Amino acid sequence: MGSEARVVASPAEAETKGRSATSAPRGLAYLAIAGVTWGTTGAAVEVVYRSSDFGPMAVSFWRFVSGMVLLLAAGLLRPSRPAPRATRQPARHRALLFVGTGVGLAVFQSAYFGAVMETGLAVATIVALGAAPVLTAAGGRLFLGERIGRSGLLAIAGALIGLGVLVLGNRPTDVRPLGVGWALLSAAGFAASNLLGRWTGRHGAGEEPSTLTVWSFGIGAAVMLPFALYEGVWPETTQPGRVLAMMLYVAAVTTALAYPLYFAGTAAVRAVTASVVMLIEPVSAAVLAVLVLDERLTAATIVGTVLMLTAVGGLALAESRPAATP
C-alpha cells in the first residue's frame, strides 16, 4: 500500500509491488480473522430481524455509520503518520478508490442482508460468498488481464454447476429465487470492490486500511441514507436491549475490526486468493445457521455447497501455480 506510483513492466511485478507493505502470511491471517468474524454477521442480523421490524437498508446504514464513528474514535487515540510526499496519490485515483469501494460495499452489504431476510442465513451466505470468487476471477480476466487457465475455467464451471444444483434442486420454499438474486447482487458488489482495490494498487493508488474503511463507510452511508429513510431508520421492537446489543456487535466487531483487517489482507495477496480465504465466512455462517438459528439444510443445498466450495478451492490451486514464462 502506498508504493511509489509508476508504470510496471508486467502484472506479476505489479502484484509484487502491491504486496510489499504487508507480508503474505500476515495478510492471510488478517483475512482469516475477518472471515471468521464476518461469518457471525448474518446470524446477528437475523436476530435483529426476529426481534424488530428493521429492514436490510436500515441495518446497512447504521452499520456504516456506527463503524465509521468507531474507527474515527480509534484514529484519535493513535498519532497520525502522514504518508511521505513521494507516496501521495493523485486525487482522482483516491476519489475513485473511495467512491467505488463505498458504493461496492453498500451493494454488497445491503443485498446480502436482503438475501438473509428472504432466503435465510445459510443459503444467502453460501451463494454470495461462493459466487464472489467466480465473479472476481471473471472480472480479473476481463479488466485486469489476470490469467485463469484451464483449471480456473473448470473451477468456474464447477461453481456454476453447484449454484444450479443449490437453486434448482430445492423447492422455492426452501431456497427462494429472489433471495438467491439478492445474494448474487451482493457477490457482484464484493467482486467489484475487490477488483477496484487491485486496480488502484497496480496504479499506485493504494491507501491505508483504516483511512480507506472510514471513507468507504461514509460514502456508503450517504448512498444508503435515502433507502434507509424510506424503509424506516428507527425500529419498532419489544426487545430494544437485544437489538441494540446485536447492532453494537455488528458495528464494533464485524465492521470496525474486520474491515480494516480485510483491506490490509487484500493488499498482501491477489484478488482471487483473498476471495478463496474468505470462504471461511460461508462455512462458519452455515454452522451458526444450523446450530443457533435452527435452519434446515436440504440434500441439494449440501451437494450444491460442496460443489461450489470445491470449485473455488480449485481456483485457489490454479491461483497458486506460477504463470508460465512466454
KETOR-255545 format. One record per atom (N, C-alpha, C): x negated, y negated, z negated. Coordinates in steps of 0.001 Angstrom, whole numbers, padded with zeros to 6 digits, always signed. Atoms other than C-alpha are relative to their C-alpha. Example, Ala and Ser with C-alpha at 12.3 -4.5 7.8 and 13.67 -1.06 7.14 Angstrom:
! KETOR-255545
-000890+001190+000000 -012300+004500-007800 -000900-001200+000000 +000820+001190+000060 -013670+001060-007140 +000770-001090-000730 
***
This chain:
! KETOR-255545
-000834+001189+000000 +000000+000000+000000 -000872-001244+000000 +000778+001217-000004 -001320-003383+000800 -001347+000152+000642 +001258-000107-000723 -004124-002072+003009 -000059-001079+001064 +000172+001106-000932 -005558-004580+005439 +000719+000273+001304 -000757-000151-001235 -003340-005133+008493 -000941-000062+001190 +000772-000001-001230 -004973-004184+011779 +000566+001045+000925 -000427-001014-000948 -004385-002097+014895 -000859+001222-000206 +000755-001218+000252 -005344+001503+014225 -000097+000814+001259 +000289-000731-001229 -006675+003980+016710 +000962+001146+000230 -000843-001179-000176 -004280+006854+016049 +000978+000092-001148 -000931-000191+001111 -001261+007907+013949 -000664+000622-001204 +000657-000645+001137 -003480+010130+011828 -000793-001007-000808 +000770+001023+000702 -005766+007214+010994 +000927-000933-000755 -000958+000888+000659 -002769+005032+010199 +000530+000621-001274 -000552-000661+001159 -001354+007620+007817 -001035+000110-001109 +001050-000046+001000 -004717+007984+006074 -000129-001330-000708 +000066+001323+000599 -004840+004221+005530 +001190-000236-000914 -001197+000218+000804 -001248+004212+004235 -000024+000758-001309 +000052-000804+001206 -002096+006891+001669 -001156-000368-000915 +001221+000260+000730 -005288+005276+000403 +000252-000540-001405 -000225+000639+001288 -003713+003351-002503 +000391+001003-001076 -000445-001000+000957 -002223+006439-004196 -000407+001368+000511 +000433-001322-000431 -003661+009956-004116 +001204+000870+000308 -001103-000875-000380 -001550+012674-002526 +000535+000812-001178 -000549-000740+001150 -001326+014841-005706 +000825-000873-000925 -000766+000896+000854 -000210+011850-007736 +001317-000379+000670 -001224+000325-000720 +002271+010897-005032 +001010+001124-000068 -000904-001143+000092 +003718+014407-005057 +000607+000100-001405 -000526-000026+001369 +004056+014242-008857 +001063-001068-000184 -000998+001065+000088 +005863+010904-008604 +001307+000425+000668 -001192-000420-000732 +008242+012351-006019 +000743+001103-000750 -000639-001082+000748 +008894+015454-008130 +000791-000548-001182 -000712+000604+001135 +009805+013348-011173 +001247-000728+000490 -001156+000709-000547 +012056+011152-009051 +001079+000979+000441 -000971-000980-000483 +013703+014220-007507 +000788+000637-001124 -000693-000602+001141 +014495+015878-010834 +000949-001009-000630 -000833+001042+000602 +015798+012582-012197 +001224-000279+000856 -001126+000273-000885 +017936+011872-009148 +001000+001147+000032 -000918-001132+000016 +019376+015368-009419 +001084-000118-001047 -001013+000204+001051 +021232+014203-012526 +000943-001157+000305 -000803+001198-000270 +022671+011057-010910 +001446+000347+000321 -001352-000354-000405 +025651+012688-009256 +000835+000529-001152 -000734-000524+001147 +026593+014522-012450 +000444-001137-000912 -000370+001148+000840 +026515+011276-014436 +001127-000799+000636 -001044+000753-000695 +028611+009504-011796 +001313+000783+000012 -001219-000813+000045 +031070+012423-011716 +000695-000151-001353 -000587+000247+001325 +031565+011945-015467 +000683-001362-000028 -000622+001335-000083 +032252+008242-014775 +001320+000088+000748 -001234-000148-000767 +034821+009205-012133 +001103+000651-000834 -000998-000727+000778 +036556+011591-014510 +000479-000796-001210 -000328+000763+001203 +036601+009010-017307 +000571-001381+000294 -000465+001340-000333 +037706+005883-015392 +000511-000009+001428 -000433+000144-001392 +039072+004528-012127 -001086-000640+000860 +001106+000524-000788 +035642+003383-010942 -000078+000715+001346 +000215-000572-001316 +035019+003913-007210 -001461-000055+000389 +001416-000085-000388 +031768+004560-005323 -000649-001343+000286 +000589+001302-000306 +031279+000967-004150 -000328-000772-001276 +000243+000694+001264 +031623-000463-007662 -001153+000645-000762 +001111-000690+000674 +029312+002194-009102 -001327-000375+000646 +001228+000369-000706 +026722+001423-006432 -000415-001432-000335 +000306+001397+000292 +026972-002320-007048 -000624-000140-001383 +000521+000139+001349 +026448-002000-010788 -001322+000721-000168 +001297-000674+000070 +023631+000472-010299 -001091-000907+000542 +000980+000920-000556 +021810-002018-008080 -000288-001156-000965 +000172+001182+000849 +022414-004989-010394 -000738+000357-001284 +000618-000357+001277 +021513-003240-013644 -001429+000494+000190 +001363-000442-000263 +018477-001543-012136 -000923-001173+000283 +000803+001176-000303 +017235-004876-010792 -000318-000782-001270 +000219+000733+001240 +017689-006564-014176 -001034+000701-000873 +000953-000741+000824 +015799-003807-015985 -001416-000101+000559 +001324+000105-000605 +012913-003939-013515 -000582-001402-000169 +000477+001370+000219 +012703-007725-013760 -000449-000190-001448 +000384+000100+001410 +012623-007456-017554 -001320+000714-000255 +001256-000723+000166 +009889-004848-017365 -001162-000773+000610 +001052+000778-000640 +007936-007091-014992 -000478-001153-000860 +000391+001106+000880 +007958-009909-017549 -000930+000454-001116 +000813-000525+001098 +006232-007639-020061 -001412+000369+000420 +001351-000314-000447 +003202-006982-017886 -000545-001162+000822 +000584+001120-000751 +000777-009514-016402 +000083+000239+001493 -000071-000111-001454 +001284-010214-012719 -001395-000037+000584 +001279-000035-000688 -001581-009453-010374 +000237-000269+001476 -000256+000310-001406 -001167-011298-007088 -000985+000696+000909 +000850-000694-000961 -002481-009486-004059 -001049-000959+000540 +001006+000846-000611 -005754-010815-002626 +000507-000560+001321 -000477+000668-001201 -005317-013189+000294 -000080+000922+001219 +000187-000851-001175 -006616-010584+002745 +001098+001033+000151 -001014-001047-000084 -003786-008198+001857 +001417-000564+000078 -001340+000565-000111 -000856-010633+002007 +000554+000268+001397 -000588-000448-001250 +001545-009584+004705 +000828-001112+000641 -000840+000995-000683 +003375-011630+007356 +001409-000012-000591 -001325+000138+000611 +006662-012988+006053 +001050+000804+000743 -001025-000725-000761 +008643-011396+008887 -000064+001500-000287 +000117-001419+000327 +007242-007936+008054 +000578+000291-001380 -000529-000200+001347 +008049-008318+004368 +001521-000128+000004 -001447+000176-000067 +011537-009588+005172 +000660+001230+000614 -000546-001207-000626 +012159-006624+007472 -000010+001168-000968 +000104-001097+000961 +010955-004219+004812 +001043-000139-001104 -000938+000199+001100 +013059-005762+002029 +001451+000170+000445 -001390-000051-000466 +016270-006219+004035 +000355+001401+000479 -000282-001334-000528 +016027-002899+005847 +000123+001033-001101 -000063-000964+001101 +015314-000956+002660 +001235-000243-000860 -001185+000298+000796 +018065-002765+000751 +001277+000508+000647 -001193-000469-000714 +020691-002048+003414 +000006+001525+000072 +000072-001463-000086 +019464+001528+003874 +000360+000666-001308 -000324-000577+001305 +019639+002228+000153 +001462-000220-000372 -001421+000239+000266 +023092+000648-000065 +000856+001051+000707 -000729-001029-000750 +024337+003016+002649 -000215+001366-000633 +000339-001299+000583 +022521+005994+001158 +000754+000247-001299 -000546-000183+001329 +023778+005445-002361 +001520+000003-000018 -001459+000094+000052 +027380+004354-001796 +000657+001146+000763 -000556-001126-000748 +028019+007015+000860 -000147+001299-000788 +000190-001195+000826 +026574+009650-001462 +001029+000053-001123 -001004+000016+001064 +028820+008566-004327 +001393+000269+000562 -001268-000314-000643 +031747+008654-001907 +000137+001478+000299 -000026-001435-000276 +030808+012205-000908 +000238+000799-001272 -000215-000680+001282 +030626+013269-004568 +001468-000082-000405 -001411+000165+000349 +034110+011852-005144 +000897+000864+000882 -000875-000666-000965 +035504+013500-002025 -000133+001515-000016 +000185-001445-000161 +033966+016984-001985 -000819+000644-001105 +000698-000591+001134 +032119+017488-005275 -001501-000225+000041 +001418+000296+000155 +028579+017120-006554 -000886+000947+000799 +000907-000966-000608 +027021+020333-005250 -000049-000151+001515 -000035+000080-001460 +028155+020142-001618 -000507-001356+000483 +000433+001334-000410 +027623+016375-001389 -001517-000125-000037 +001442+000132+000144 +024043+016599-002650 -000740+000914+000962 +000660-000936-000907 +023134+019665-000615 +000016-000519+001429 -000097+000500-001379 +024399+018155+002642 -000839-001263+000174 +000720+001267-000141 +022966+014685+002027 -001504+000208+000004 +001448-000171+000106 +019504+015812+000961 -000530+001108+000904 +000438-000988-000983 +019426+018794+003313 -000082-000590+001393 +000004+000619-001322 +020262+016671+006343 -001044-001101+000120 +000936+001127-000048 +017904+013827+005399 -001340+000364+000646 +001259-000327-000671 +014671+015650+006370 +000158+000231+001500 -000240-000212-001429 +016214+016652+009705 +000072-001335+000725 -000104+001321-000610 +017155+013071+010481 -001334-000742-000068 +001309+000628+000124 +013761+011907+009223 -000950+000533+001062 +000878-000592-001002 +011940+014350+011478 +000360-000493+001397 -000428+000480-001313 +014031+013343+014487 -000362-001474+000186 +000351+001411-000089 +013552+009657+013735 -001497-000225+000084 +001445+000113-000077 +009846+010131+013165 -000529+000309+001393 +000425-000333-001366 +009535+011734+016574 +000390-001105+000978 -000497+000986-000957 +011648+009113+018359 -000638-001367-000182 +000386+001383+000260 +010443+005944+016661 -001447-000174-000464 +001359+000125+000519 +007052+006699+015086 -001013+000839+000770 +000905-000842-000759 +005616+009186+017543 -000575+001162-000778 +000483-001143+000778 +005184+011857+014867 +000353+001299+000715 -000215-001268-000694 +004812+015339+016296 +000846+000934-000852 -000823-000989+000683 +007342+018025+015415 -000506+001413+000304 +000470-001327-000385 +006178+021073+017366 +001115+001026-000004 -001019-001051-000091 +007973+024353+017932 +000505+000430-001374 -000435-000392+001342 +008005+025270+014232 +000969-001023-000575 -000899+001038+000478 +009578+021942+013423 +001352+000057+000678 -001270-000104-000724 +012190+022368+016136 +000825+001184-000503 -000710-001152+000551 +013060+025821+014798 +000578-000321-001375 -000492+000378+001321 +013364+024375+011304 +001221-000897+000109 -001151+000884-000192 +015703+021658+012533 +001217+000805+000452 -001106-000848-000450 +017809+024253+014360 +000568+000811-001161 -000465-000763+001152 +017959+026349+011191 +000805-000844-000962 -000741+000899+000886 +019083+023366+009147 +001386-000294+000557 -001304+000257-000624 +021853+022628+011650 +000909+001223-000108 -000789-001229+000154 +022984+026275+011549 +000508+000110-001446 -000404-000055+001399 +023015+026151+007751 +001117-000981-000306 -001058+000989+000194 +025090+022979+007816 +001308+000492+000605 -001198-000536-000638 +027511+024628+010248 +000653+001089-000831 -000541-001061+000846 +027888+027681+008002 +000672-000591-001232 -000542+000605+001214 +028452+025497+004954 +001346-000664+000262 -001226+000751-000291 +031130+023380+006641 +001070+000897+000594 -000999-000794-000714 +032850+025842+008996 +000357+001288-000717 -000260-001259+000702 +032576+028860+006718 +000865-000159-001228 -000825+000252+001169 +034589+027230+003958 +001364-000543+000412 -001298+000615-000212 +038218+026244+003723 -000101-001500-000255 +000043+001453+000224 +038917+022495+003903 +000194-000396-001456 -000180+000321+001412 +039956+022643+000259 -001273+000233-000806 +001268-000265+000687 +036510+023990-000724 -001066-001019+000383 +000962+000986-000511 +034357+021728+001475 +000774-000953+000898 -000826+000944-000747 +036197+018628+002654 -000814-000696+001076 +000755+000616-001104 +035122+017356+006086 -000323-001469-000228 +000275+001407+000246 +035456+013726+005019 -001182-000162-000953 +001124+000052+000930 +033097+014355+002116 -001313+000334+000679 +001203-000344-000760 +030601+016012+004475 -000423-001177+000865 +000317+001171-000805 +030850+012974+006743 -000675-001085-000823 +000647+000970+000883 +030021+010670+003832 -001422+000439-000340 +001334-000499+000336 +027096+012901+002910 -000972-000165+001161 +000863+000188-001175 +025725+012772+006473 -000351-001471+000188 +000303+001433-000067 +026026+008983+006466 -001031-000365-001058 +000986+000220+001045 +024140+008968+003176 -001383+000461+000447 +001282-000510-000498 +021408+011105+004762 -000607-000941+001023 +000496+000945-001005 +021144+008635+007636 -000609-001230-000670 +000554+001140+000721 +020628+005755+005187 -001321+000336-000666 +001238-000467+000627 +017981+007742+003329 -001121+000087+001025 +001021-000170-001035 +016129+008628+006527 -000457-001350+000544 +000354+001319-000524 +016246+005045+007790 -000939-000729-000953 +000878+000641+000976 +014716+003714+004566 -001374+000647-000007 +001253-000742+000001 +012070+006427+004640 -000857-000380+001208 +000731+000300-001234 +011087+005740+008247 -000446-001456+000046 +000391+001407+000023 +011075+001980+007748 -001234-000196-000881 +001168+000084+000860 +008645+002393+004872 -001255+000483+000698 +001166-000512-000735 +006335+004460+007077 -000411-000982+001091 +000331+000921-001102 +006564+001998+009980 -000694-001251-000523 +000615+001210+000538 +005810-001051+007859 -001370+000300-000594 +001308-000381+000510 +002970+000822+006159 -001035+000090+001103 +000922-000091-001133 +001399+001528+009539 -000399-001373+000517 +000270+001347-000508 +001621-002154+010425 -000488-000945-001104 +000607+000811+001040 +000015-003307+007204 +000963-000809-000817 -000994+000753+000771 +003228-004427+005520 +000474+000788-001207 -000353-000719+001201 +003141-002142+002513 +000287-000972-001139 -000391+000889+001092 +004474-003513-000761 -000101+000754-001310 +000068-000599+001320 +004002-002869-004458 +001366+000585-000357 -001279-000695+000171 +006691-000344-005540 +001048-000773-000790 -000997+000715+000800 +008356-002430-008275 +000549-001214+000742 -000450+001160-000774 +008477-005515-006035 +000980+000427+001081 -000884-000511-001043 +009998-003523-003186 +001335+000424-000583 -001237-000485+000606 +012536-001957-005529 +000893-001156-000431 -000795+001136+000461 +013646-005269-007080 +000660-000711+001172 -000571+000682-001160 +014100-006959-003713 +001061+000858+000683 -000966-000890-000649 +015863-003933-002262 +001298+000062-000785 -001203-000039+000824 +018252-003765-005195 +000778-001302+000095 -000689+001274-000122 +019015-007472-004967 +000749-000114+001311 -000647+000045-001313 +019762-007235-001252 +001130+001015+000066 -001053-001012+000020 +021707-004020-001745 +001208-000443-000794 -001116+000493+000805 +023811-005627-004486 +000806-001036+000768 -000708+001008-000796 +024622-008561-002198 +000839+000660+001091 -000739-000725-001044 +025657-006106+000540 +001241+000664-000581 -001083-000775+000581 +027844-004104-001843 +001052-000851-000701 -000911+000806+000812 +029499-007015-003699 +001400-000132+000608 -001370+000117-000537 +032423-007611-001257 +000782+001306-000098 -000680-001294+000083 +033225-003892-001198 +000369+000330-001442 -000288-000257+001411 +032985-003643-004988 +001169-000840-000485 -001113+000859+000392 +035316-006614-005430 +001323+000529+000545 -001219-000553-000601 +037829-005044-003045 +000439+001266-000742 -000311-001276+000643 +037617-001685-004809 +000390-000195-001462 -000232+000237+001421 +037690-003141-008326 -001301+000110-000766 +001337+000000+000575 +034499-004192-010041 +000004+000331-001489 -000115-000364+001409 +035782-003586-013599 +000886+001235-000125 -000801-001234+000072 +037030-000093-014502 +001085-000071-001066 -000994-000253+001033 +040134+000846-016381 -000277+001383-000565 +000379-001271+000610 +039307+003572-018882 +000453+000049-001445 -000285-000220+001412 +040314+005041-022193 -001234+000497-000743 +001256-000476+000590 +036715+006159-022805 -001139-000953+000388 +001014+000972-000412 +034623+002984-022460 -001410+000365-000443 +001328-000386+000475 +031751+004369-024549 -000673+000992+000917 +000573-001009-000901 +031277+007359-022283 -000386-000620+001336 +000297+000643-001290 +031471+005264-019112 -001233-000876-000115 +001143+000887+000178 +029008+002699-020477 -001291+000799-000161 +001201-000812+000201 +026566+005399-021612 -000487+000598+001318 +000396-000593-001269 +026598+007099-018217 -000549-001049+000964 +000484+001058-000888 +026189+003818-016329 -001373-000512-000443 +001320+000407+000489 +023269+002801-018586 -001051+001050+000335 +000932-001063-000366 +021654+006174-017978 -000353-000081+001480 +000244+000119-001438 +022068+005790-014218 -000897-001200+000295 +000782+001215-000250 +020620+002263-014377 -001444+000146-000462 +001338-000007+000584 +017656+002924-016647 -000860+001154+000508 +000807-001187-000288 +016543+006469-015836 -000016+000322+001489 -000044-000440-001397 +017752+007342-012349 -000207-001149+000984 +000183+001154-000898 +017245+003820-010972 -001298-000728-000303 +001169+000818+000319 +014708+001586-012751 -001264+000838-000142 +001165-000882+000105 +012402+004543-013454 -000271+000740+001306 +000212-000925-001110 +012955+006804-010450 -000367-000687+001310 +000249+000619-001302 +012957+004360-007530 -001439-000482+000173 +001407+000360-000182 +009505+002817-008159 -000908+001221+000170 +000785-001221-000177 +008113+006337-008553 +000169+000553+001411 -000242-000496-001352 +009744+007335-005278 -000757-000822+001040 +000695+000841-000968 +008360+004345-003373 -001510+000198-000086 +001430-000251+000137 +004890+004943-004820 -000370+001347+000609 +000282-001317-000564 +005108+008600-003823 +000034+000022+001515 -000092+000003-001462 +006211+007906-000258 -001158-000733+000648 +001179+000671-000545 +003191+005648+000179 -001193+000938+000078 +001140-000911+000063 +000935+008630-000524 +000139+001210+000905 -000210-001170-000855 +002488+011296+001713 +000813-000410+001217 -000755+000308-001205 +004122+011454+005126 +001505+000112-000262 -001441+000151+000209 +007839+010833+005592 +000689+001339-000204 -000683-001286+000108 +008930+014438+006136 -000416+000727-001270 +000464-000618+001234 +006766+015689+003274 +000750-000543-001203 -000751+000608+001095 +008460+013222+000946 +001416+000551-000058 -001366-000512-000027 +011889+014396+002068 +000061+001443-000480 +000009-001404+000421 +010913+018037+001503 -000142+000106-001513 +000157-000029+001452 +009695+017394-002040 +001298-000391-000687 -001234+000464+000614 +012960+015616-002734 +001115+001042+000042 -000979-001081+000070 +014795+018913-002174 +000157+000517-001426 -000214-000287+001423 +014278+019301-005912 +001349-000557-000444 -001253+000648+000412 +017261+016979-006189 +001229+000861+000269 -001208-000798-000194 +019931+019138-004486 +000019+001276-000810 +000036-001229+000804 +018753+022236-006342 +000439-000299-001429 -000366+000327+001374 +018973+020578-009747 +001441-000483-000083 -001384+000465+000002 +022258+018895-008820 +000976+001168+000097 -000877-001169-000133 +023793+022220-007753 +000085+000778-001313 -000006-000696+001291 +022758+023820-011044 +000876-000736-001001 -000835+000787+000903 +024331+020968-013006 +001478+000092+000376 -001392-000068-000444 +027474+021142-010881 +000672+001279-000482 -000573-001282+000402 +027984+024806-011715 +000055+000133-001518 +000093-000241+001437 +026848+024829-015345 +000725-001037-000839 -000552+001079+000812 +028155+021454-016541 +001377-000440+000485 -001252+000530-000549 +030951+020382-014177 +000965+001090+000453 -000867-001137-000327 +032405+023865-013557 +000422+000031+001466 -000288-000117-001426 +032249+023545-009768 -000288+001433+000466 +000137-001371-000511 +032543+026762-007759 -000734-000019+001337 +000735-000135-001255 +030041+027719-005062 +000477+001256+000717 -000458-001137-000778 +031535+029960-002377 -001195+000685+000665 +001059-000735-000690 +029550+032580-000470 -000532-000790+001188 +000437+000793-001151 +029494+030366+002631 -000852-001188-000435 +000789+001122+000510 +028202+027462+000565 -001401+000454-000382 +001310-000514+000414 +025404+029581-000881 -000848+000352+001219 +000750-000380-001207 +024413+031007+002525 -000451-001250+000763 +000362+001223-000703 +024519+027584+004172 -001093-000771-000719 +001017+000693+000783 +022481+026093+001346 -001361+000650+000160 +001268-000721-000155 +019826+028794+001573 -000596-000256+001377 +000493+000251-001360 +019573+028322+005336 -000563-001415+000126 +000462+001382-000100 +019255+024551+005018 -001312-000206-000740 +001213+000211+000773 +016650+024623+002276 -001175+000790+000567 +001069-000768-000639 +014675+027376+004001 -000507-000716+001243 +000394+000716-001214 +014703+025401+007229 -000838-001227-000330 +000770+001183+000368 +013495+022262+005506 -001351+000399-000575 +001302-000522+000406 +010785+024331+003851 -000880+000292+001208 +000746-000190-001241 +009786+025274+007397 -000557-001305+000542 +000513+001315-000396 +009477+021585+008163 -001248-000356-000807 +001167+000295+000833 +007063+021306+005247 -001225+000755+000497 +001118-000782-000517 +004909+024113+006655 -000511-000595+001314 +000421+000612-001259 +004914+022525+010097 -000719-001310-000260 +000609+001281+000335 +004038+019213+008487 -001417+000166-000511 +001306-000175+000630 +001075+020668+006624 -001082+000444+000966 +001008-000447-000957 -000617+022033+009732 -000662-001210+000658 +000668+001124-000655 -003261+019709+011174 +000352-000047+001476 -000320+000155-001416 -002443+018278+014571 -001166+000438+000856 +001037-000470-000900 -004335+019828+017448 -000689-001189+000670 +000741+001062-000655 -007077+017663+018894 +000127+000115+001511 -000188-000107-001442 -006310+016840+022532 -001338+000091+000708 
***
